[in-house]
Amino acid sequence: MPSTVSVSTHASAAQASSAQPAPILFANRGSDIAGQHYDAVLVGGGIMSATLGTFLSLLEPTWRILIVERLDEVARESSNPWNNAGTGHAALCELNYTPERPDGTIETTKAATINRNFEVSRTLWAALTRRGLIPDPSRFLSVTPHMTLVRGAKDVDYLKRRYEAIREVPGFTSMEFSTDRDTIASWAPLLVAGRRDEPIAATRVAEGTDINFGALTRELIDILRHRGTELRTNHEVTKLHRRGGKWQVQIKDRRWNASRRPAKITADFVFVGAGGYALPLLQRSGIKEIRGYGGFPISGKFLRTTNPDIVAKHQAKVYGKASVGSPPMSVPHLDTRVVDGKEALLFGPYAGFSPRYLKTGSLWDLVRSLRLGNIISMVGAGWHNMDLTRYLIGQLIARDETQFRALLDFYPEAKPGDWEWITAGQRVQVIKRDKGKGGKLEFGTELVTSSDGSIAGLLGASPGASTAAATMVRLLKTCFPDRIDSWRSDLEELVPGAFDSVG
Ligand SMILES: Cc1cc2nc3c(=O)[nH]c(=O)nc-3n(C[C@H](O)[C@H](O)[C@H](O)COP(=O)(O)OP(=O)(O)OC[C@H]3O[C@@H](n4cnc5c(N)ncnc54)[C@H](O)[C@@H]3O)c2cc1C
């Protein structure tokens, strides 16, 4: 964790922390919420709501905040550690953030922005640790070197040029580069043993991270509950309606013995941190800013091993280069994962198609999201992304043995018997209007806010969880223009520099 943060302690945090909240599984006890009014309602118990809630609770300790989660626990969708890869995305190893320009030079601007944005997250976690709100950051963060491995003369040349361009950029100066097999083997032995004679190259940044975003989400929501934030698990927001300058929020209790009548509450501000369901909920809110947006769901799977002999030989996150035509989110990587104190290796992701917008979603999600306002974008994006469609169909019909070969490119001596398939989280890639093509598919994250700032939601997946803190600072600036000046000094204490650096 960075040690540069100096923070003061909020008196109200200390007072509120004397009472223990109920465990998250039993978060429904207490009075019925029907008819209640909240300053802020956060839809979804994932890393995004948890991060925004933390900011709001520290900036406005007296606000009444409610988190509504449709499942029986928080962090069970994309933020669950086995549904994502847990990479602290700082652009240290992911080649898709440093594309090659037509003249052969390397674009580093996007990588520098992602690196800075990840630093905002780290700074926030460090501040919460210093305030005593996060007791032990090692419960969610492990220092794990970030490496890139490429094969073949062309890619070796590209990696060398990337290294030379990026090592000058702040945040990347400690990067090492090597084409020497012994050096690469000393960094990650599994990559070299048994490899045929071919040119290889690797870069390495020792201070990369593996993050358990599920544990982090739970830590943050624990902080929030100590400070008085209410949490309703097994409750689903089904409607959002703007009336009389407030949001009316309709909430269904999903427990089997609950009343069928949904509860209605009101809120001044609503954040739709519903992951893949953010798109349909924002559509239902009726705000004009969501018109034209669509979502393309992509499923995924990983290979995982917990064999201690193999796990002990690989202590790094190693990213490769995506094959031609494949989407950036399918860049293969072989990762050390640390989840609940236990180490494992994860390889993937293997992308596929499923019409669900959440892992626990409905087969009708994609069809139900079609609107007159987004059908042109959806068809246009589909038509202009035939490569992606072909790639996904190829992945869907590929046999397990064929897919296993991708792991052999990284770890030539891998044996199928040591690995199991696990299903990853759903990604819903953003589709936006595009004048020329009708619609275009985006691979980033998109913050959608209403013109009056009373509602905001987050679409898309990448770089996602890693840059949650920077995204939420941007949200605060956009949605709360009347308050942001009074929050400025508190924000500077929490995340120094972020106020000005986040656009
Ligand atoms: C395969 C894969 C790999 C990834 N790898 C990485 C990585 O290495 N590093 C990284 O930084 N990011 C990664 N990501 C992205 C990251 O996981 C997401 O950006 C992040 O988890 C999104 O958090 P969230 O809070 O928006 O959504 P979620 O964690 O999905 O949470 C949304 C919550 O909202 C709830 N919900 C939905 N609708 C409603 C409703 N109507 N009412 C109440 N609750 C509702 C859901 O049940 C869910 O709990 C990856 C994602 C995937 C899928």
The ligand as an SDF file (V2000), in Angstrom:
LIG
                    3D

 53 58  0  0  0  0  0  0  0  0999 V2000
  -14.6340  -12.3440  -16.5530 C   0  0  0  0  0  0  0  0  0  0  0  0
  -14.3730  -11.0190  -15.9110 C   0  0  0  0  0  0  0  0  0  0  0  0
  -13.0750  -10.6670  -15.5540 C   0  0  0  0  0  0  0  0  0  0  0  0
  -12.8280   -9.4160  -14.9730 C   0  0  0  0  0  0  0  0  0  0  0  0
  -11.5670   -9.1360  -14.5510 N   0  0  0  0  0  0  0  0  0  0  0  0
  -11.3140   -7.9720  -13.9260 C   0  0  0  0  0  0  0  0  0  0  0  0
  -10.0360   -7.7010  -13.4180 C   0  0  0  0  0  0  0  0  0  0  0  0
   -9.1310   -8.5280  -13.5100 O   0  0  0  0  0  0  0  0  0  0  0  0
   -9.8270   -6.5060  -12.8020 N   0  0  0  0  0  0  0  0  0  0  0  0
  -10.8270   -5.5810  -12.6900 C   0  0  0  0  0  0  0  0  0  0  0  0
  -10.5730   -4.5080  -12.1520 O   0  0  0  0  0  0  0  0  0  0  0  0
  -12.0740   -5.8190  -13.1550 N   0  0  0  0  0  0  0  0  0  0  0  0
  -12.3330   -6.9890  -13.7560 C   0  0  0  0  0  0  0  0  0  0  0  0
  -13.5910   -7.2610  -14.2020 N   0  0  0  0  0  0  0  0  0  0  0  0
  -14.6260   -6.2330  -14.0700 C   0  0  0  0  0  0  0  0  0  0  0  0
  -15.1720   -6.1700  -12.6450 C   0  0  0  0  0  0  0  0  0  0  0  0
  -15.5010   -7.4520  -12.1950 O   0  0  0  0  0  0  0  0  0  0  0  0
  -16.3860   -5.2540  -12.6570 C   0  0  0  0  0  0  0  0  0  0  0  0
  -16.0200   -3.9960  -13.1860 O   0  0  0  0  0  0  0  0  0  0  0  0
  -16.9620   -4.9920  -11.2600 C   0  0  0  0  0  0  0  0  0  0  0  0
  -17.0350   -6.1600  -10.4860 O   0  0  0  0  0  0  0  0  0  0  0  0
  -18.3340   -4.3850  -11.4400 C   0  0  0  0  0  0  0  0  0  0  0  0
  -18.8460   -4.0910  -10.1780 O   0  0  0  0  0  0  0  0  0  0  0  0
  -20.3480   -3.6310  -10.0110 P   0  0  0  0  0  0  0  0  0  0  0  0
  -20.5190   -3.2770   -8.6150 O   0  0  0  0  0  0  0  0  0  0  0  0
  -20.6660   -2.6140  -11.0560 O   0  0  0  0  0  0  0  0  0  0  0  0
  -21.2020   -4.9230  -10.4570 O   0  0  0  0  0  0  0  0  0  0  0  0
  -21.4880   -6.3140   -9.7200 P   0  0  0  0  0  0  0  0  0  0  0  0
  -20.3500   -6.7750   -8.9070 O   0  0  0  0  0  0  0  0  0  0  0  0
  -22.0010   -7.2300  -10.7760 O   0  0  0  0  0  0  0  0  0  0  0  0
  -22.6160   -5.9380   -8.7200 O   0  0  0  0  0  0  0  0  0  0  0  0
  -23.9010   -5.5760   -9.1500 C   0  0  0  0  0  0  0  0  0  0  0  0
  -24.8630   -6.0600   -8.1030 C   0  0  0  0  0  0  0  0  0  0  0  0
  -26.1470   -5.5180   -8.3670 O   0  0  0  0  0  0  0  0  0  0  0  0
  -27.1100   -6.5000   -8.0350 C   0  0  0  0  0  0  0  0  0  0  0  0
  -28.3400   -6.1290   -8.7490 N   0  0  0  0  0  0  0  0  0  0  0  0
  -28.5780   -6.1630  -10.0710 C   0  0  0  0  0  0  0  0  0  0  0  0
  -29.8050   -5.6880  -10.3480 N   0  0  0  0  0  0  0  0  0  0  0  0
  -30.3600   -5.3580   -9.1660 C   0  0  0  0  0  0  0  0  0  0  0  0
  -31.6180   -4.8150   -8.7980 C   0  0  0  0  0  0  0  0  0  0  0  0
  -32.5400   -4.5120   -9.7060 N   0  0  0  0  0  0  0  0  0  0  0  0
  -31.8820   -4.6090   -7.4820 N   0  0  0  0  0  0  0  0  0  0  0  0
  -30.9420   -4.9000   -6.5350 C   0  0  0  0  0  0  0  0  0  0  0  0
  -29.7220   -5.4180   -6.8380 N   0  0  0  0  0  0  0  0  0  0  0  0
  -29.4380   -5.6300   -8.1360 C   0  0  0  0  0  0  0  0  0  0  0  0
  -26.4670   -7.7870   -8.4890 C   0  0  0  0  0  0  0  0  0  0  0  0
  -27.0350   -8.9250   -7.8640 O   0  0  0  0  0  0  0  0  0  0  0  0
  -25.0210   -7.5710   -8.0930 C   0  0  0  0  0  0  0  0  0  0  0  0
  -24.7390   -8.0390   -6.8020 O   0  0  0  0  0  0  0  0  0  0  0  0
  -13.8890   -8.5030  -14.7740 C   0  0  0  0  0  0  0  0  0  0  0  0
  -15.2000   -8.8580  -15.1040 C   0  0  0  0  0  0  0  0  0  0  0  0
  -15.4440  -10.1160  -15.6480 C   0  0  0  0  0  0  0  0  0  0  0  0
  -16.8580  -10.4980  -15.9450 C   0  0  0  0  0  0  0  0  0  0  0  0
  1  2  1  0
  2  3  1  0
  2 52  2  0
  3  4  2  0
  4  5  1  0
  4 50  1  0
  5  6  2  0
  6  7  1  0
  6 13  1  0
  7  8  2  0
  7  9  1  0
  9 10  1  0
 10 11  2  0
 10 12  1  0
 12 13  2  0
 13 14  1  0
 14 15  1  0
 14 50  1  0
 15 16  1  0
 16 17  1  0
 16 18  1  0
 18 19  1  0
 18 20  1  0
 20 21  1  0
 20 22  1  0
 22 23  1  0
 23 24  1  0
 24 25  2  0
 24 26  1  0
 24 27  1  0
 27 28  1  0
 28 29  2  0
 28 30  1  0
 28 31  1  0
 31 32  1  0
 32 33  1  0
 33 34  1  0
 33 48  1  0
 34 35  1  0
 35 36  1  0
 35 46  1  0
 36 37  1  0
 36 45  1  0
 37 38  2  0
 38 39  1  0
 39 40  1  0
 39 45  2  0
 40 41  1  0
 40 42  2  0
 42 43  1  0
 43 44  2  0
 44 45  1  0
 46 47  1  0
 46 48  1  0
 48 49  1  0
 50 51  2  0
 51 52  1  0
 52 53  1  0
M  END
$$$$
